[in-house]
C-alpha cells in the first residue's frame, strides 16, 4: 500500500525529492493532484513510512 508523505508545490521539487529518496534506496512514486496548481503527491510504501520521513526531513531542512 502506498502512502502520501509530501505534497510538492512544483514538478521540479517533486523530481528533486523523488531523486534523493531513490538514491537512499526507497521506492517512490510521484503523481499530479492538481494540474492547475501544478501540485504533486510523493508516495512511498507504507512499510517504509517512518524511515522515509526521517530522510525527507533532512532533505527539506538540511
Secondary structure, 3 states (H helix, E strand, C coil): CEEEEEEECCHHHHHHHHHHHHHCCCCCEEEEEECCCCEEEEEEEHHHHHHHHHHHHHHHCC
